[in-house]
């Protein structure tokens, strides 16, 4: 059976659109959907999927935090990664999305995690809403750097 080129192109287009809608932009089409994707990734302990929910700057800071944490081997009470903290919170807790506010390419989302309200910031990055934790992660990294330097 011979497949014509147009049929092959149509099959390829259908497969690629199914892949994109299942794994790409649809998942991050709103701050709420991005948060829900992050929560589900945390519940599943899927560090890769969880990382993808963050901006590129946030991902870089998460990696920097992990690197600094490796330099503090004698601190068993410190988590190895912020992703581990997020995973534990989702696996042990509950959440309720309260309020989404979009202003251009920035947004906030109020979420109650274990009935404690938090405000998450989002940035539209490459046409996808991503969690913007970079500023907070910088503070965590600097605190860990202080601990590391005190232990030297």
C-alpha positions in Angstrom: 0.0 0.0 0.0 1.4 3.3 -1.1 0.9 6.5 1.0 0.9 9.7 -0.9 3.0 12.6 0.2 -0.1 14.7 1.1 -1.4 11.9 3.3 2.0 11.6 5.0 2.0 15.3 5.6 -1.5 15.2 7.0 -0.6 12.3 9.4 2.5 14.2 10.5 0.5 17.3 11.2 -2.1 15.5 13.2 0.5 13.7 15.3 2.5 16.9 16.0 -0.7 18.8 17.0 -1.6 16.0 19.4 1.8 16.1 20.9 1.8 19.9 21.3 -1.7 20.0 22.8 -0.9 17.2 25.3 2.5 18.5 26.5 2.9 22.1 25.5 1.0 25.4 25.3 -2.4 24.1 26.4 -1.0 23.2 29.8 0.3 26.7 30.3 -2.4 28.7 28.7 -3.4 30.5 31.9 -1.7 31.1 35.3 -4.3 28.8 36.9 -3.5 26.0 34.4 0.2 26.5 35.0 -0.3 26.3 38.7 -2.4 23.2 38.4 0.2 21.6 36.2 2.9 22.4 38.8 0.7 21.0 41.6 0.1 17.8 39.6 3.8 17.4 38.8 4.6 17.9 42.5 2.0 15.3 43.5 3.6 12.9 41.0 7.1 13.8 42.1 7.9 14.7 38.5 10.8 17.2 39.0 11.2 17.7 35.2 7.6 18.6 34.6 7.6 20.8 37.8 10.7 22.7 36.6 9.0 23.4 33.2 6.3 25.3 35.0 8.8 28.0 36.0 10.3 30.8 34.0 13.8 30.3 32.6 15.2 32.7 35.2 13.5 30.8 38.0 14.9 27.5 36.7 18.4 28.9 36.7 18.0 30.0 40.3 16.6 26.6 41.3 19.8 25.0 39.8 22.0 27.6 41.6 20.3 26.8 44.9 20.9 23.1 44.4 24.6 23.8 43.6 25.0 25.9 46.8 23.2 23.3 48.8 25.7 20.6 47.7 28.4 22.8 49.3 26.7 22.3 52.7 26.9 18.6 53.3 26.6 18.6 57.1 23.1 20.2 57.3 20.7 17.2 57.2 17.7 19.4 58.2 18.1 21.5 55.0 16.2 20.1 52.0 18.4 19.2 49.1 16.2 21.2 46.7 13.3 23.6 46.7 11.6 21.3 44.3 11.7 18.7 47.1 9.9 21.1 49.3 7.3 21.8 46.7 6.8 18.1 46.1 6.4 17.3 49.8 3.9 20.2 50.2 1.7 19.0 47.3 1.9 15.3 48.4 0.9 16.1 51.9 -1.4 19.1 51.4 -4.4 20.5 49.7 -4.9 23.7 47.6 -7.6 25.9 46.3 -7.1 28.5 43.6 -8.8 31.8 44.8 -8.2 34.7 42.4 -6.3 35.1 39.0 -5.4 38.6 37.9 -3.8 39.2 34.5 -2.1 42.6 33.6 -0.5 42.3 30.2 2.3 39.8 30.3 2.3 39.6 34.1 -0.2 37.9 36.5 -0.8 36.9 40.0 -2.7 34.0 41.4 -4.0 33.7 45.0 -3.8 30.1 46.2 -4.7 28.7 49.5 -2.3 25.8 50.3 -3.4 24.0 53.4 -5.7 26.9 54.0 -2.8 29.4 54.1 -3.1 32.0 51.3 -0.2 32.6 49.1 0.3 34.9 46.1 2.2 33.5 43.1 3.6 35.7 40.3 3.5 34.6 36.7 5.1 35.9 33.5 4.1 35.3 29.9 7.2 33.7 28.5 7.3 32.4 24.9 3.4 32.6 24.8 3.1 30.4 27.9 2.3 31.4 31.5 5.2 30.5 33.8 5.6 30.8 37.5 8.0 33.6 38.4 9.8 32.6 41.5 13.2 34.0 40.6 13.2 37.0 43.1 12.3 34.7 45.9 14.8 32.0 44.8 17.6 34.6 44.8 16.8 35.3 48.5 16.9 31.6 49.3 20.2 31.2 47.4 21.8 34.1 49.3 20.7 32.7 52.6 22.2 29.3 51.7 25.4 31.1 50.6 25.6 32.7 54.1 25.1 29.4 55.8 27.8 27.8 53.5 30.2 30.6 54.3 29.6 30.3 58.0 30.4 26.6 57.9 33.8 27.2 56.2 
